[in-house]
């Protein structure tokens, strides 16, 4: 089905993901063949995403190769596949992509988002370092977004220090507030309330918009 040109692209992508997760020798042979032919890029991307659910060493090695592919659609999909694997090896590879200035920008930003989905402390450490050390604004924004994907109980201290810092511009504080808004946790709204009184008008407005989006807190809703 994956290589059947008569089928819709959606069906071929679904078949590619299923085959990648299967992991048999025959399946891996078919996948490798598809990756070296004129298979549509989005089918190849589905292969990379599906490999994230394949625990074999061969799948891991193939994902590493795809993450450095010249085709950015395929490389971004490989980053998502690595996030699905979620092991220390995946964290290291995603970190290398994130911090390598020679890596295409779209792959660096995808790697930052992917690290936000990996439930390992090392992934969070890479994102916090990226925010403070990387000079590219787009990458920093994606690193903040990646941190926003993590449970707020893990990132609250980081976001508090970031938003309270006098060295962070208002524009990036706004990005941080937007990232926090996407976090899971009951303490997000109380945390953001403090910034309704920030000295910078744009930050106050961002906090208000975030709280409006989150809706009334359980305490207020019961009054």
C-alpha positions as CSV (number, residue, x, y, z in Angstrom):
1,X,0.0,0.0,0.0
2,X,2.8,2.4,0.9
3,X,4.1,2.4,-2.7
4,X,0.8,2.1,-4.5
5,X,0.4,5.3,-6.5
6,X,-3.3,4.7,-7.0
7,X,-4.0,5.2,-3.3
8,X,-4.4,8.6,-1.7
9,X,-1.4,10.2,0.0
10,X,-3.2,9.8,3.4
11,X,-3.6,6.1,3.0
12,X,0.0,5.7,1.9
13,X,1.2,7.7,4.9
14,X,-0.9,5.5,7.2
15,X,0.6,2.4,5.6
16,X,4.1,3.8,6.0
17,X,3.7,4.5,9.7
18,X,2.3,1.0,10.3
19,X,5.1,-0.7,8.4
20,X,7.7,1.4,10.2
21,X,6.3,0.3,13.6
22,X,6.2,-3.4,12.5
23,X,10.0,-3.7,12.4
24,X,10.3,-7.1,10.7
25,X,13.2,-7.6,8.3
26,X,10.9,-7.5,5.3
27,X,9.3,-4.3,6.6
28,X,12.6,-2.6,7.1
29,X,13.8,-3.6,3.6
30,X,10.6,-2.1,2.1
31,X,11.1,1.1,4.1
32,X,14.7,1.5,3.1
33,X,13.7,1.0,-0.5
34,X,11.0,3.6,-0.3
35,X,13.4,6.1,1.2
36,X,15.8,5.8,-1.7
37,X,13.2,6.1,-4.5
38,X,10.9,8.9,-5.7
39,X,8.4,8.2,-2.9
40,X,6.6,11.5,-2.0
41,X,8.3,13.4,0.7
42,X,5.4,13.2,3.1
43,X,5.3,9.4,2.8
44,X,8.9,9.3,3.7
45,X,8.2,11.6,6.6
46,X,5.5,9.2,7.8
47,X,8.2,6.5,7.7
48,X,10.4,8.5,9.9
49,X,7.6,9.3,12.4
50,X,6.6,5.6,12.5
51,X,10.2,4.5,13.2
52,X,9.8,6.3,16.5
53,X,7.6,3.5,17.6
54,X,10.0,0.8,16.6
55,X,12.4,-0.2,19.4
56,X,14.9,-2.0,17.3
57,X,18.5,-0.9,16.9
58,X,18.1,-0.8,13.1
59,X,15.2,1.7,13.4
60,X,17.2,3.9,15.8
61,X,20.2,4.0,13.4
62,X,18.0,4.8,10.5
63,X,16.3,7.6,12.4
64,X,19.8,9.1,13.2
65,X,20.6,9.1,9.5
66,X,17.2,10.6,8.5
67,X,17.6,13.4,11.1
68,X,20.6,14.6,9.1
69,X,18.9,14.2,5.7
70,X,19.2,17.2,3.3
71,X,15.4,17.1,2.8
72,X,14.1,19.2,5.7
73,X,10.7,17.7,5.7
74,X,12.2,14.3,6.3
75,X,14.7,15.6,8.9
76,X,11.9,17.3,10.8
77,X,9.9,14.1,10.8
78,X,12.9,12.2,12.1
79,X,13.2,14.6,15.0
80,X,9.6,13.8,15.9
81,X,10.3,10.1,15.6
82,X,13.3,10.5,17.9
83,X,11.0,12.3,20.4
84,X,8.6,9.4,20.3
85,X,11.5,7.0,21.2
86,X,12.2,9.3,24.1
87,X,15.4,7.7,25.3
88,X,18.8,9.2,26.3
89,X,20.2,8.5,22.8
90,X,17.3,10.5,21.2
91,X,17.9,13.4,23.6
92,X,21.6,13.5,22.6
93,X,20.8,13.5,18.9
94,X,18.1,16.2,19.2
95,X,20.5,18.3,21.3
96,X,23.2,18.0,18.6
97,X,20.7,19.1,16.0
98,X,19.5,22.0,18.1
99,X,22.9,23.4,18.9
100,X,24.5,22.9,15.5
101,X,24.5,26.2,13.6
102,X,25.0,24.3,10.3
103,X,21.7,22.4,10.8
104,X,18.8,24.0,8.8
105,X,16.8,26.4,10.9
106,X,13.6,24.4,10.4
107,X,15.2,21.3,11.8
108,X,16.7,23.1,14.7
109,X,13.3,24.5,15.7
110,X,11.6,21.2,15.2
111,X,14.3,19.6,17.4
112,X,13.6,22.1,20.2
113,X,9.9,21.3,20.1
114,X,10.7,17.6,20.0
115,X,12.8,17.9,23.1
116,X,9.8,19.3,24.9
117,X,8.0,16.0,24.3
118,X,10.8,13.9,25.8
119,X,10.1,13.0,29.5
120,X,13.8,13.1,30.6
121,X,15.5,15.8,32.7
122,X,18.3,16.0,30.1
123,X,15.9,17.2,27.5
124,X,14.8,20.1,29.7
125,X,18.4,21.0,30.5
126,X,19.2,21.3,26.8
127,X,16.2,23.6,26.2
128,X,17.0,25.9,29.1
129,X,20.6,26.1,27.9
130,X,19.4,26.9,24.4
131,X,17.3,29.8,25.7
132,X,20.3,31.4,27.4
133,X,23.1,30.5,25.0
134,X,21.7,30.4,21.4
135,X,21.6,33.7,19.6
136,X,19.0,32.8,16.9
137,X,15.7,34.3,17.9
138,X,13.6,31.6,16.1
139,X,15.5,28.8,17.9
140,X,15.1,30.5,21.2
141,X,11.3,30.9,20.6
142,X,11.0,27.2,19.8
143,X,13.0,26.3,22.9
144,X,10.6,28.3,25.0
145,X,7.7,26.6,23.2
146,X,9.4,23.2,23.9
147,X,9.6,24.1,27.6
148,X,5.9,25.1,27.5
149,X,5.1,21.5,26.4
150,X,6.4,20.1,29.6
151,X,4.5,19.9,32.9
152,X,4.6,23.3,34.6
153,X,5.7,21.7,37.9
154,X,9.0,21.0,36.1
155,X,9.5,24.4,34.5
156,X,8.0,26.9,36.9
157,X,11.3,27.9,38.4
158,X,12.8,28.4,35.0
159,X,9.9,30.6,33.7
160,X,9.8,32.6,37.0
161,X,13.5,33.4,36.7
162,X,13.2,34.2,33.0
163,X,10.2,36.5,33.4
164,X,11.7,38.2,36.4
165,X,15.1,38.8,34.8
166,X,16.0,42.4,33.9
167,X,18.2,41.0,31.0
168,X,15.3,39.5,29.0
169,X,13.5,41.8,26.5
170,X,9.8,42.4,26.8
171,X,9.2,40.7,23.5
172,X,10.8,37.4,24.7
173,X,9.0,37.7,28.0
174,X,5.8,37.7,25.9
175,X,6.9,34.6,24.1
176,X,7.6,32.9,27.5
177,X,4.1,33.8,28.7
178,X,2.6,32.4,25.6
179,X,4.6,29.2,26.1
180,X,3.5,28.9,29.8
181,X,-0.1,29.2,28.7
182,X,0.3,25.9,26.9
183,X,1.7,24.1,29.9
184,X,-0.2,21.5,31.9
185,X,-0.7,22.3,35.6
186,X,-3.2,23.9,38.0
187,X,-0.6,26.5,39.0
188,X,-0.3,28.2,35.6
189,X,-3.0,30.8,36.1
190,X,-1.9,31.8,39.6
191,X,1.7,32.1,38.3
192,X,0.7,34.4,35.5
193,X,-1.4,36.6,37.7
194,X,1.7,38.2,39.1
195,X,2.6,39.6,35.7
196,X,-0.6,41.6,35.5
197,X,1.3,44.1,37.5
198,X,4.6,44.0,35.5
199,X,6.3,47.3,34.9
200,X,6.2,46.7,31.1
201,X,2.8,47.3,29.5
202,X,3.3,44.7,26.8
203,X,4.0,42.1,29.4
204,X,0.9,43.0,31.4
205,X,-1.2,42.8,28.3
206,X,0.3,39.4,27.4
207,X,-0.5,38.1,30.9
208,X,-4.0,39.4,30.6
209,X,-4.5,37.7,27.3
210,X,-3.1,34.4,28.6
211,X,-5.4,34.5,31.6
212,X,-8.4,35.3,29.4
213,X,-7.5,32.3,27.3
214,X,-7.2,30.0,30.3
215,X,-10.5,31.1,31.7
216,X,-11.6,31.6,35.3
217,X,-9.8,29.7,38.0
218,X,-11.8,27.0,39.9
219,X,-11.9,29.3,42.9
220,X,-13.3,32.3,41.0
221,X,-15.7,30.0,39.0
222,X,-17.3,28.8,42.3
223,X,-18.0,32.3,43.7
